[in-house]
Amino acid sequence: MKAKRLGLALALCAGLVSVGGNAAAQDLFKKEIGSVEVGPVKDGPVEVPFITWGGDVATFHANGGKTTTGDSIYGKMGLKLQLRNGDNFIEQCQRYLKGETPFLRGTLRMMALAAEKLCENPDTTPVCFLQLTWSGGDHMVSRENLVTAADLKGKTIALQKGGPHVGLLNDILATAKLTYKDIHLVWCDDLTGPKGAAARFKSDERIDACLVITPDMVTLCGGLNETGSGAENSVRGAHVLVSTSELSRSIADVYCVRRDYYKKNPELVKKFAAGYLKGTEELLAAKKSWEAKGDKPYMTVLKMAQDILGKEVLPTLEADAHGLVSDARFVGLPGNQKFFNEGDASVTNFGPKSIKAIDNMCTVGFAKDHGTIENAHLDFAHLKTTGGLQAKVTEKKADKFVEMSPEDLFPDDPVKMEKEGKKEIFSFQINFQPNQDEFPHAKYAEQFQRALESAQLFGSAVMAIGGHADPTLMLRQVVEGGLKSGKLKRTGSRGNYKYSLGGKPFDLANTQEVIKQIKAKTFGDRPLATYNGLIKLSQRRAANVKKALMEYARMHNMTFDDSQFQPVGVGAREPKMPMPHSRAEMEKNMRVEFRLVRVPPEALKESDFDY
């Protein structure tokens, strides 16, 4: 039962509500919380909510169970905590406001969902002080006819109302330059189960896509890179369109604390953060040791998680409990430092992400007035000392991607293109003029910004930069060489020529066949030399675009991973206009394409998760 986010299920509305065009008429979330009298935080052991998610297993370990034990990480720090299930987020918010607990646990967008209500009283304004994980176990599953995110326009999408997938959907739409006005929504009561999005997708063919957690995704299509066959409860043709396995900076799991409590108890909050990070380090070390040598301490932690969450949630340790932890991408001390301290350098950092999350909730209709989520601005060097952490307090190195082949990023085999088509998440292009080699920031700023922000969000995908060339000269040489050698026959009149090769029709618009014959030197050496020359020319242009893009990022203090951007010389292999008949059609072929591509795990030299 990997990535089972039961803790984010909200009982918001009965049944299913279909919304066309936009989601404007939704109930305000503060009405769901209701009228709650704000009270001071109660004395005694501090109540801490948790949810059913792999990131919370580190909390269980740090606390030694639901009640702090003396030999646990928190016990040795002098903390006395009582963990409480917070799967019902509405109830969490109510207890937070009443003072039953000073803490709130959820995703950053869940905090944004509640911010309007929580900020009505300045004392209960949420202060975000800890990031636990990024999600790797949430997915958009679509029907067969959807290939890239751009295909979502005009489609109907099912998701849980008010859950973590509202923000995930927002990221997917923004990447494809779509808005809620471009789609139709079907709101579901629950994240999973009979009232979840997967169940609706299976029962209603009018639903084009759904946002689901890993167990539902596996049921619908068989796995991340699989396609549903229609057998064993799968849906024929269903496949993963977008996943947090590559959109790895979409769903951030966090802890917030009441502003009044943080002011009075800063050391307790800091110890809680440091203890969680220590628990993370020990959990991941035990996990690694178990995977390598079968050592038992990790199983002990998983058994604790099973005892706390229940066997109905985690029936088995090795499959379900381990799967739950594996879908959580722990960020540790380095990830927290980056998330909270690097400001606007990335759209995935706390500042830009929290503001965007609140804006999104207002757009969807869950909030009317903008609340706020404050940054605790913890001293991470102090946390390292307090927790006795091993991780270094330095800037985290970015992912290192293995250089992929041009054929993997821009396959020229039609069969392979169809088979590998689901690797492309989305693409967009910039055009250039003949003999253009420079790509000034002022002219391409909008496209550069989009490419960088998309790469930041899709931290585990490659942004291929493909240089494309116009095939006109190459085609002219094919005709001239073919006619001269007699291998190519031409009939008809100008403007209506028809060609044959070896007695069979030969279509100059069939680019793959033309290139096949060029490589075989059917038409002589000149077309092949031109074909290779266009590859080199487009490779140089793609490299120049990457250079300009990196300069733009540095000028605007944006973080990036150089190896994530891979220039490719596509040449004349993918013309927009296979047989251009005008200057305008030729210029449509002269382009550089940004293509976000799903890559296999082996394409990463190292992970920037689990440090």
C-alpha positions in Angstrom: 0.0 0.0 0.0 2.7 2.4 -1.1 2.2 6.2 -0.5 -1.2 5.8 1.1 -2.1 9.4 1.9 -5.1 8.7 4.0 -4.1 11.6 6.2 -5.1 14.0 3.5 -8.6 12.7 2.9 -11.2 15.4 3.8 -14.9 14.8 4.3 -15.9 17.9 2.4 -18.9 17.1 0.3 -21.2 14.2 -0.2 -21.0 12.3 -3.4 -19.3 13.7 -6.5 -19.6 17.2 -7.9 -18.9 17.9 -11.6 -17.6 21.3 -12.4 -17.2 22.5 -15.9 -14.9 25.2 -17.1 -13.6 26.4 -13.8 -13.8 25.5 -10.1 -15.1 28.8 -8.9 -18.3 28.0 -6.9 -16.6 25.7 -4.3 -17.2 25.9 -0.6 -14.8 28.0 1.4 -12.6 25.7 3.5 -13.0 27.9 6.5 -16.7 27.0 6.5 -15.7 23.4 6.8 -13.6 24.1 9.9 -16.5 26.0 11.3 -16.7 28.5 14.2 -14.0 27.5 16.7 -13.1 29.5 19.8 -9.4 30.1 19.9 -7.8 29.0 23.2 -4.3 28.9 24.6 -2.2 25.8 24.1 -2.9 23.4 27.0 -0.2 22.4 29.4 1.2 18.9 29.8 2.7 16.5 27.2 2.6 18.3 23.8 0.2 16.8 21.3 1.7 16.3 17.9 -0.4 15.2 14.9 0.8 12.8 12.3 -0.7 11.5 9.1 -0.4 8.2 7.2 2.7 8.9 5.2 6.2 7.6 5.0 7.7 10.8 6.2 5.9 10.4 9.6 7.7 7.1 10.2 10.8 9.2 11.2 8.6 10.9 13.8 7.5 7.6 15.2 11.2 6.5 15.4 12.3 9.8 17.0 9.6 9.5 19.6 9.9 5.8 20.3 6.2 5.3 19.7 3.0 7.3 20.2 4.2 8.4 23.7 7.8 9.6 24.1 10.0 7.0 25.6 13.1 7.9 27.7 15.6 6.2 25.4 14.2 7.8 22.2 15.7 10.8 20.4 13.0 13.1 21.8 13.2 11.5 25.2 17.0 12.2 25.5 16.2 15.8 24.5 13.9 16.2 27.4 10.7 16.4 25.3 7.4 14.8 26.3 5.2 14.4 23.2 1.9 12.5 22.6 1.4 11.6 18.9 -2.1 11.7 17.6 -3.5 10.6 14.3 -4.3 13.7 12.2 -5.7 12.0 9.1 -8.8 14.2 9.4 -7.3 17.6 8.5 -10.5 19.5 9.4 -10.3 18.1 12.9 -6.6 18.9 13.0 -7.3 22.5 12.3 -10.0 22.6 14.9 -7.8 21.2 17.6 -5.0 23.6 16.6 -7.3 26.6 17.0 -8.7 25.3 20.4 -5.2 24.9 21.7 -5.3 21.1 22.0 -2.1 21.1 19.9 0.3 23.8 18.8 1.3 21.9 15.7 -0.3 21.3 12.3 0.8 18.5 9.9 0.1 18.3 6.2 1.4 19.4 2.9 2.3 23.0 2.3 -0.7 23.4 0.1 -2.9 21.9 2.9 -1.6 24.7 5.1 -2.5 27.2 2.3 -5.9 25.7 2.2 -6.5 26.5 5.9 -4.5 29.7 6.0 -7.5 32.0 5.6 -9.1 30.6 8.7 -6.0 30.2 10.8 -4.9 33.8 10.2 -8.2 35.3 11.5 -6.5 35.4 14.9 -2.8 36.6 14.7 -1.9 34.1 17.5 -2.8 31.1 15.4 -1.0 32.3 12.2 0.9 29.2 11.0 4.7 29.3 11.1 6.3 26.7 8.9 9.5 25.4 10.5 10.2 21.9 9.1 10.0 20.1 5.8 9.8 16.3 6.0 9.7 15.1 2.5 8.8 15.6 -1.1 6.3 13.1 -2.6 7.3 10.4 -5.1 4.0 8.6 -4.9 1.3 10.7 -6.5 0.3 10.4 -10.1 -2.0 11.6 -12.9 -3.4 8.5 -14.7 -5.0 9.2 -18.1 -6.7 7.3 -20.9 -4.9 6.1 -24.0 -5.6 9.2 -26.1 -3.7 11.6 -23.8 0.1 11.6 -24.5 1.4 14.9 -23.0 0.2 17.4 -20.5 -0.9 19.7 -23.3 -3.6 17.1 -24.2 -5.5 17.9 -21.0 -7.1 20.9 -22.7 -10.9 20.4 -22.7 -10.6 17.1 -20.8 -12.4 16.0 -17.6 -10.2 15.3 -14.5 -11.2 13.6 -11.3 -9.5 14.4 -7.9 -10.2 14.6 -4.2 -11.7 17.9 -3.2 -9.3 19.9 -1.0 -6.6 17.2 -0.9 -2.9 17.4 -2.0 -3.8 16.8 -5.6 -5.3 20.2 -6.1 -1.8 21.7 -5.9 -0.4 18.9 -8.0 -3.0 19.6 -10.7 -2.1 23.2 -10.6 1.6 22.5 -11.3 0.7 20.2 -14.2 -1.6 22.8 -15.7 0.9 25.6 -15.2 3.6 23.5 -16.9 1.4 23.0 -20.0 0.3 26.7 -20.0 -3.3 25.7 -19.2 -5.7 27.0 -16.5 -8.8 25.7 -14.7 -10.9 27.3 -17.4 -9.4 24.9 -19.9 -10.6 21.7 -18.1 -13.6 20.2 -16.4 -13.3 18.9 -12.8 -15.0 16.1 -11.0 -14.5 16.5 -7.2 -14.4 13.3 -5.1 -15.0 12.8 -1.4 -11.9 10.8 -0.6 -8.4 10.3 -1.8 -8.8 6.6 -2.3 -11.4 3.9 -2.0 -15.0 3.7 -3.4 -15.4 7.5 -3.2 -12.0 8.3 -4.6 -10.9 9.5 -8.0 -9.6 6.1 -9.2 -13.0 4.5 -8.6 -14.7 7.2 -10.6 -12.2 6.9 -13.4 -12.9 3.1 -13.6 -16.6 3.5 -13.6 -17.1 6.5 -15.9 -15.5 6.6 -19.3 -16.2 10.3 -19.5 -13.4 10.9 -17.0 -10.2 11.4 -19.1 -7.8 11.5 -16.2 -7.6 11.2 -12.4 -5.1 12.1 -9.7 -4.3 9.1 -7.5 -1.8 7.6 -5.0 0.5 4.8 -5.9 -1.7 1.8 -4.9 -4.5 3.1 -7.1 -2.1 3.9 -9.9 -0.8 0.3 -9.9 -4.3 -1.0 -10.0 -5.3 1.2 -12.9 -2.3 0.7 -15.2 0.1 -1.7 -13.6 3.0 0.6 -12.8 4.8 3.8 -13.7 5.9 2.7 -17.1 3.1 0.2 -17.8 -0.2 0.4 -19.7 -3.5 -1.1 -18.4 -4.6 -4.2 -20.2 -8.2 -4.3 -18.9 -7.5 -7.4 -16.8 -7.3 -7.6 -13.1 -9.2 -4.4 -12.4 -6.9 -2.3 -14.7 -8.3 0.1 -17.2 -7.4 -0.7 -20.9 -5.0 1.9 -22.2 -4.6 3.7 -18.9 -1.1 5.0 -18.2 0.7 7.5 -16.1 0.7 10.9 -17.8 2.6 12.8 -15.1 4.0 11.6 -11.8 5.7 13.1 -8.8 8.5 10.5 -9.6 9.6 13.2 -12.0 7.5 16.2 -10.9 9.5 15.7 -7.7 9.1 19.2 -6.3 5.3 19.5 -6.3 4.1 18.1 -3.0 6.0 19.2 0.1 5.2 17.7 3.5 5.7 20.1 6.4 5.0 20.9 10.0 3.7 24.3 11.1 3.4 25.7 14.6 1.1 28.4 16.1 2.8 31.8 16.1 2.0 32.5 19.8 3.4 29.1 20.9 6.6 29.5 18.8 7.3 32.9 20.4 6.9 31.4 23.9 8.6 28.0 23.2 11.2 28.5 20.5 13.6 26.0 22.0 11.0 23.2 22.1 10.2 23.8 18.4 13.9 23.8 17.5 14.4 20.5 19.4 11.4 19.0 17.7 12.8 19.9 14.3 16.3 18.7 15.2 15.0 15.5 16.6 12.9 14.7 13.5 16.0 15.3 11.3 18.0 13.0 13.6 15.2 10.4 13.3 15.4 10.8 9.5 19.1 10.1 9.4 18.8 7.0 11.6 15.7 5.7 9.6 17.4 6.0 6.3 20.7 4.5 7.6 18.7 1.5 8.9 16.8 1.3 5.6 20.0 1.2 3.6 21.5 -1.4 5.9 18.4 -3.6 5.6 18.4 -3.3 1.8 22.1 -4.2 1.6 22.4 -6.8 4.4 19.0 -7.6 5.7 19.8 -6.0 9.1 16.8 -6.0 11.5 16.6 -2.6 13.1 14.7 -1.2 10.1 12.1 -3.9 10.5 11.7 -2.8 14.1 10.9 0.7 13.0 8.4 -0.6 10.4 6.7 -2.8 13.0 6.3 0.4 15.1 4.7 2.1 12.2 2.4 -0.8 11.6 1.4 -0.8 15.3 0.6 3.0 15.2 -1.1 3.1 11.8 -2.8 -0.3 12.0 -2.6 -3.5 10.0 -5.6 -2.4 7.9 -3.4 0.3 6.6 -0.1 -1.6 6.6 -0.9 -5.3 6.3 2.7 -6.3 5.7 6.1 -4.8 6.6 8.3 -5.5 3.6 5.7 -4.6 1.0 3.4 -2.0 2.6 5.3 -0.4 5.4 8.6 -0.4 3.4 6.7 0.9 0.4 5.2 3.7 2.4 8.7 4.9 3.5 10.2 4.4 0.0 7.7 6.7 -1.7 8.7 9.5 0.7 11.7 11.5 -0.5 13.3 12.7 2.8 15.0 16.0 2.4 17.0 16.1 5.7 19.0 19.0 7.0 20.4 20.0 3.5 16.9 20.0 2.0 15.5 22.1 4.8 18.3 24.6 4.4 17.6 24.9 0.7 13.8 25.0 1.1 13.7 27.8 3.7 16.8 29.8 3.1 17.3 30.1 -0.6 14.5 32.6 -1.2 13.3 33.1 -4.7 16.2 31.1 -6.3 13.7 28.4 -7.1 9.9 28.3 -7.5 10.1 25.2 -5.3 11.5 27.0 -2.3 9.2 27.9 0.6 8.6 31.6 -0.2 7.5 31.4 -3.9 5.8 28.0 -3.3 3.7 29.1 -0.3 2.6 32.3 -2.0 1.6 30.4 -5.1 -0.2 27.8 -3.0 -2.4 30.4 -1.3 -3.1 32.1 -4.7 -4.1 28.7 -6.1 -6.6 28.0 -3.2 -8.2 31.4 -3.9 -8.3 30.6 -7.7 -9.9 27.2 -7.1 -12.5 28.7 -4.7 -11.4 27.2 -1.4 -10.5 30.5 0.0 -11.6 34.1 -0.6 -9.1 36.2 1.3 -5.3 35.6 1.3 -3.9 34.3 4.5 -0.2 33.8 5.1 2.2 31.1 6.1 5.3 32.5 7.9 8.9 31.2 7.7 10.3 30.2 11.1 13.9 31.1 9.9 15.5 28.4 12.0 19.3 28.4 12.4 20.3 25.2 10.6 23.8 25.2 12.0 22.2 25.2 15.5 19.9 22.4 14.5 22.9 20.3 13.4 24.5 20.7 16.9 21.2 20.2 18.8 20.4 17.0 16.9 23.9 15.7 16.6 23.3 15.5 12.9 25.7 14.0 10.3 24.6 16.0 7.3 26.6 19.1 6.4 25.1 22.6 6.5 26.1 23.5 3.0 24.5 24.2 -0.3 23.1 20.9 -1.6 24.5 19.6 -4.8 21.9 19.2 -7.6 21.0 16.0 -9.3 23.6 14.7 -11.7 22.0 13.3 -14.8 23.7 10.8 -17.1 24.0 12.2 -20.6 21.3 10.6 -22.7 21.5 9.8 -26.4 19.8 11.9 -29.0 17.7 8.9 -30.0 16.4 8.6 -26.4 15.4 12.2 -26.3 14.3 12.6 -29.9 13.7 9.1 -31.3 13.5 9.1 -35.2 12.0 5.6 -35.5 8.2 6.0 -35.9 7.5 2.8 -34.0 9.9 3.8 -31.3 8.4 7.2 -31.2 4.9 5.8 -30.6 6.3 3.3 -28.0 8.4 5.9 -26.3 5.9 8.8 -26.8 4.8 8.7 -23.1 8.3 9.7 -22.2 7.5 13.3 -23.2 5.8 15.2 -20.5 5.4 18.4 -22.4 7.3 20.6 -24.9 7.4 24.1 -26.3 9.7 25.9 -28.7 11.4 29.1 -29.8 12.0 30.0 -33.4 15.0 31.7 -35.0 16.0 33.2 -38.3 18.4 31.8 -40.9 22.1 32.0 -39.8 21.0 33.0 -36.2 23.4 31.7 -33.6 22.7 34.1 -30.7 19.7 33.9 -28.4 19.5 37.2 -26.4 17.8 37.1 -23.0 15.7 40.1 -23.8 14.0 38.3 -26.7 13.6 34.9 -25.1 13.2 35.8 -21.4 9.6 34.3 -21.2 10.6 31.0 -22.7 13.9 30.8 -20.6 11.9 31.5 -17.4 9.4 28.8 -18.3 12.1 26.2 -19.0 14.0 26.9 -15.8 10.9 26.9 -13.6 9.6 23.7 -15.2 13.0 22.0 -14.6 12.9 23.0 -11.0 9.5 21.5 -10.5 10.3 18.4 -12.5 13.5 17.7 -10.6 13.9 14.1 -11.8 13.2 14.7 -15.5 15.6 15.9 -18.2 15.0 19.1 -20.1 16.1 18.2 -23.6 17.0 21.2 -25.8 16.6 20.1 -29.4 17.9 22.1 -32.3 15.8 21.6 -35.5 16.7 22.6 -39.0 14.9 23.1 -42.3 15.2 20.2 -44.8 14.7 22.2 -48.0 18.3 22.1 -49.3 18.6 18.4 -48.3 15.4 17.6 -50.3 16.6 19.5 -53.3 19.8 17.5 -53.3 17.8 14.3 -52.9 15.8 15.1 -56.0 18.8 16.3 -58.0 21.0 13.3 -57.1 18.2 10.8 -57.5 17.2 12.1 -61.0 20.8 12.3 -62.1 21.5 8.8 -61.2 18.2 7.5 -62.6 17.2 5.9 -59.3 14.5 8.4 -58.7 11.7 8.8 -61.2 9.5 11.9 -61.5 6.1 12.4 -63.2 3.6 15.2 -63.4 4.1 18.9 -63.6 5.6 21.5 -61.3 3.6 21.9 -58.2 2.2 18.4 -58.7 5.3 16.2 -59.0 5.1 12.5 -58.0 8.2 10.4 -57.4 9.0 6.7 -57.4 12.0 4.8 -56.2 12.7 1.2 -57.3 9.3 1.2 -59.0 7.5 2.1 -55.8 6.0 5.5 -54.8 8.4 7.6 -52.9 7.0 10.4 -50.7 9.3 13.3 -50.0 7.1 14.2 -47.0 7.9 10.8 -45.4 10.9 12.2 -43.5 12.0 8.9 -41.9 12.0 7.1 -45.3 13.9 9.9 -46.9 16.5 9.9 -44.2 16.8 6.1 -44.4 17.7 6.4 -48.1 20.0 9.3 -47.5 22.0 7.2 -45.0 22.2 4.4 -47.6 23.6 6.9 -50.1 20.8 6.1 -52.5 21.1 9.7 -53.9 24.8 10.1 -53.6 27.1 11.8 -51.1 25.8 15.4 -51.1 22.4 14.7 -49.3 24.2 12.7 -46.6 26.8 15.5 -46.1 24.0 18.0 -45.8 22.1 15.8 -43.4 25.1 15.5 -41.2 25.9 19.2 -41.5 22.3 20.0 -40.3 22.8 17.8 -37.3 26.0 19.7 -36.4 24.4 23.1 -37.0 21.4 22.3 -34.9 23.6 20.8 -32.1 25.5 24.1 -32.1 22.3 26.1 -31.9 21.0 23.9 -29.1 24.3 24.3 -27.2 24.1 28.1 -27.7 20.5 28.2 -26.3 21.6 26.2 -23.2 24.5 28.7 -22.7 22.1 31.6 -23.0 19.7 29.9 -20.6 22.3 29.3 -18.0 23.5 32.9 -18.2 19.9 34.0 -17.8 19.5 31.8 -14.7 22.7 33.2 -13.1 21.6 36.8 -13.9 18.4 36.2 -12.0 19.9 34.1 -9.2 18.0 31.0 -10.1 19.3 27.6 -9.1 19.7 25.0 -11.7 21.4 21.7 -12.5 23.6 22.1 -15.5 23.3 18.4 -16.4 19.5 18.4 -16.3 19.6 20.5 -19.5 20.8 18.4 -22.4 21.3 19.9 -25.9 20.6 17.7 -28.9 21.2 18.2 -32.6 18.0 16.9 -34.2 18.7 18.4 -37.5 16.1 17.7 -40.2 14.7 14.6 -38.5 11.5 16.2 -37.2 10.4 19.0 -39.5 7.1 20.7 -38.8 6.7 21.1 -42.5 8.3 18.1 -44.2 8.0 19.7 -47.7 8.1 23.5 -47.2 6.7 25.5 -50.1 7.4 29.0 -48.8 9.8 31.0 -46.7 7.2 31.1 -43.9 7.0 27.2 -43.9 10.7 27.0 -43.9 10.9 29.2 -40.8 8.5 26.9 -39.0 11.1 24.2 -39.2 13.9 26.5 -37.8 13.3 26.1 -34.1 14.8 25.0 -30.8 12.4 22.8 -28.8 12.4 22.4 -25.0 11.2 18.9 -24.3 10.7 17.7 -20.7 11.4 14.0 -20.8 10.7 11.2 -18.3 14.0 9.3 -17.7 14.7 5.9 -16.1 16.3 5.8 -12.6 19.6 4.8 -14.1 19.8 8.2 -15.8 20.6 9.7 -12.4 24.1 9.4 -11.2 23.0 10.3 -7.7 19.8 11.3 -5.9 19.3 14.7 -4.3 16.8 13.0 -1.9 17.8 10.9 1.1 21.1 12.9 0.9 
